[in-house]
Structure formats: C-alpha cells, structure tokens
Amino acid sequence: MSEPGKIRILIADDFKVLRDVIRLYLEQAGDMEVVDEAPDLNDALERARTLQPDVIIMNDYLPPIDSAHAAALFHTQGLPVSILVISMTVEPNLIERSFRHGVDGFMHKDEIDKYLAEGVRRVRRGERFISPKAKEAYDGYQA
C-alpha cells in the first residue's frame, strides 16, 4: 500500500544493479516511494498501467527502443506520468528527441547521487529538468 503524499515511482532499467542504486537514493529522499521496477519496455508499460506511478525513471534505452520512442508509447496509451531519463552518454540528439516525445527530464548517470531526487521532484511538479552534464551536451547541440 502506498504512503499518502509520497511521489510514487516506477524504475525502468535493464540493469538490476542500477535499479537497486536508484532505489537506495530514492528511499533516502523521504518523500518518494518506489512502487515497482521493470527490466524492459513491455514490463514498464504493464506496470505503469496497473500501478499508475507519478514518475517513471527510465534508462535512455529501454529494450527494445530508445527513450524518445518509449515516452511516446507511454503518452499515446494515455498514461499520465512524468518521465525522467537517465543516460550514460547524454547524446544531444536523443535528448532533443526525448523532450519532443514527452520526456520531462534528462540526466547523466554519473549525477544520480547529486540530482536524482531534485529531478524527480521537478518533473513531478511539471517542470523540465536537465542535469548539468546533460545540459552541457544539449546546449552544445543547440548552438
């Protein structure tokens, strides 16, 4: 059973170790609750439909597709969820396409320890979030 007032989160990443790390950081935040985890797109879609999380933290590649296409699927299926993408490469083109298809936030995996909770809170409030490393790559692309 979910705790009232907490941000309900679904973690979607194909690496269990990373899902575990993300869960640990979120549990320390105090105002967040991980409702479930999914290793691939099909599981993430099913769990999102069933659990109705507030935020999905998703890898930039969620087998079998990238975050831009995955975000479009979540939204076309009418799932009212904010999406925060985490990526090791922060490719500017993928960031741009992801934002265009409904992603609310994008961050580099190296910044999880510093910015994960802030990113979750901001996308939940309806704000766009981009971590410093992702922003640096994206601003260079925009120039």
C-alpha positions in Angstrom: 0.0 0.0 0.0 1.3 3.4 -0.9 2.0 6.1 1.6 -0.1 9.2 1.2 1.8 12.3 -0.1 4.8 10.4 -1.4 5.9 10.6 -5.0 5.2 7.1 -6.5 8.0 6.0 -8.8 8.5 3.1 -11.3 12.1 2.4 -12.1 12.6 1.0 -15.7 16.1 -0.1 -16.5 17.5 -3.3 -17.8 20.4 -3.4 -15.3 19.2 -4.7 -11.8 22.3 -3.2 -10.1 21.4 0.3 -11.3 17.7 -0.2 -10.3 19.0 -1.1 -6.8 21.2 2.0 -6.6 18.4 4.3 -7.8 16.0 2.7 -5.2 18.6 3.4 -2.4 18.9 7.0 -3.3 15.1 7.5 -3.6 14.5 5.8 -0.2 16.9 8.2 1.4 14.9 11.2 0.0 12.0 10.5 2.4 9.2 11.9 0.1 9.4 9.2 -2.5 8.3 5.6 -2.8 9.4 3.0 -5.4 6.2 1.2 -6.3 7.9 -1.3 -8.7 10.7 -2.0 -11.1 10.7 -3.1 -14.8 13.6 -4.5 -16.8 12.2 -3.7 -20.2 9.6 -1.7 -22.1 6.7 -4.3 -22.0 7.0 -4.7 -18.3 7.3 -1.0 -17.8 4.1 -0.3 -19.8 2.2 -3.0 -18.0 3.3 -1.9 -14.5 2.6 1.7 -15.3 -0.9 0.9 -16.4 -1.5 -1.2 -13.3 0.2 1.0 -10.7 -0.3 4.5 -12.1 3.1 5.9 -10.8 3.7 9.6 -10.7 7.1 9.4 -12.2 9.0 6.8 -14.3 12.7 6.9 -14.1 13.8 5.3 -17.3 17.1 4.3 -19.0 17.8 6.1 -22.2 17.5 2.7 -23.9 14.7 0.5 -22.6 14.8 -2.7 -24.6 13.8 -2.8 -27.3 13.7 1.0 -28.0 15.2 4.4 -27.0 13.7 6.8 -24.5 12.1 9.0 -27.2 10.0 6.2 -28.6 9.3 4.8 -25.2 8.0 8.1 -23.9 5.7 8.4 -26.9 4.3 5.0 -26.2 3.6 5.9 -22.5 1.8 9.1 -23.6 -0.2 7.6 -26.5 -1.5 5.0 -24.2 -2.9 7.8 -22.0 -0.6 7.1 -19.0 -0.4 10.4 -17.1 3.1 10.0 -15.9 6.2 12.3 -15.7 9.3 10.7 -17.2 12.9 11.2 -16.1 15.5 9.6 -18.3 18.9 8.6 -17.1 21.8 8.1 -19.6 25.5 7.3 -19.6 26.1 9.0 -22.9 23.7 12.1 -22.9 23.6 12.3 -26.7 22.2 15.7 -27.7 20.1 14.3 -30.5 18.5 11.8 -28.1 17.9 14.5 -25.5 16.2 16.6 -28.1 14.0 13.8 -29.5 13.2 12.6 -26.0 11.9 16.1 -24.9 9.9 16.3 -28.1 8.2 13.0 -27.4 7.2 13.8 -23.9 10.2 13.2 -21.6 10.2 15.7 -18.8 13.8 15.4 -17.5 17.1 14.0 -18.6 20.2 13.3 -16.5 23.6 11.7 -16.7 24.0 8.5 -14.7 27.1 9.9 -13.1 24.9 12.6 -11.4 22.4 10.3 -9.8 23.9 10.9 -6.4 23.6 14.7 -6.6 20.5 15.3 -8.7 18.2 12.3 -8.8 15.8 13.5 -6.0 15.7 17.0 -7.4 15.0 15.8 -10.9 12.1 13.6 -9.6 10.6 16.4 -7.6 10.8 18.9 -10.5 9.4 16.6 -13.2 6.6 15.7 -10.8 5.8 19.4 -10.4 5.5 19.7 -14.2 8.9 21.4 -14.7 11.5 20.3 -17.2 14.7 19.1 -15.6 18.1 18.6 -17.2 21.2 17.8 -15.1 24.4 19.8 -15.6 26.3 17.2 -17.7 23.2 16.6 -19.9 22.7 20.4 -20.2 26.3 20.9 -21.2 25.9 18.3 -24.0 22.4 19.7 -25.0 23.5 23.3 -25.0 26.3 22.5 -27.3 23.9 20.8 -29.7 21.5 23.9 -29.6 24.3 26.3 -30.5 
